[in-house]
Amino acid sequence: MKLTQMMAATGLAAFLLFAGGAGVASLGTQPAFAQAQPDTKKPASRPTTKARRDRRAAQRAATRSKRAACTAEARARGVSMLRRQSYIRSCMRKG
């Protein structure tokens, strides 16, 4: 027998042995990828209180008015459109 034929026969025998062994071991069970996964759902969200919603609404309103003031200041100073976003961001950080 030539070396290549012997290697092919050995490889085929090894494949059949491995495939047969895996088939017997997993007979009647699910494949590894189909096993039950842990439950990763988020817990149900709870509704917030009215006071908390009102406080957050007030914070958003304050942020909007501050942004509007910074935008008006940027226009008054003649900041170019390319640099205006950066200017507004730094203005908002100043407080």
RAWOJO-V609737 format. One record per residue. N is the residue number from 0. SS is DSSP state (H for helix, E for strand, L for the rest). NEAR is the number of other ideal C-beta (glycine too) atoms within 10 Angstrom. Layout:
n->[N,N]
ss->[SS,SS]
near->[NEAR,NEAR]
//
This chain:
n->[0,1,2,3,4,5,6,7,8,9,10,11,12,13,14,15,16,17,18,19,20,21,22,23,24,25,26,27,28,29,30,31,32,33,34,35,36,37,38,39,40,41,42,43,44,45,46,47,48,49,50,51,52,53,54,55,56,57,58,59,60,61,62,63,64,65,66,67,68,69,70,71,72,73,74,75,76,77,78,79,80,81,82,83,84,85,86,87,88,89,90,91,92,93,94]
ss->[L,L,H,H,H,H,H,H,H,H,H,H,H,H,H,H,H,H,H,H,H,H,H,H,H,L,L,L,L,L,L,H,H,H,L,L,L,L,L,L,L,L,L,L,L,L,L,L,L,H,H,H,H,H,H,H,H,H,H,H,H,H,H,H,H,H,H,H,H,H,H,H,H,H,H,H,H,L,L,L,H,H,H,H,H,H,H,H,H,H,H,H,H,H,L]
near->[7,7,7,8,9,10,11,11,11,10,10,10,10,10,10,10,10,10,10,10,10,10,9,8,8,11,7,4,9,9,7,7,6,8,8,6,7,4,5,5,5,5,5,5,6,6,7,11,9,8,8,10,11,11,12,11,10,10,10,10,10,10,11,10,10,15,14,11,13,19,16,10,13,19,10,8,9,6,17,8,7,7,10,15,12,11,16,19,11,10,17,13,8,7,5]
//
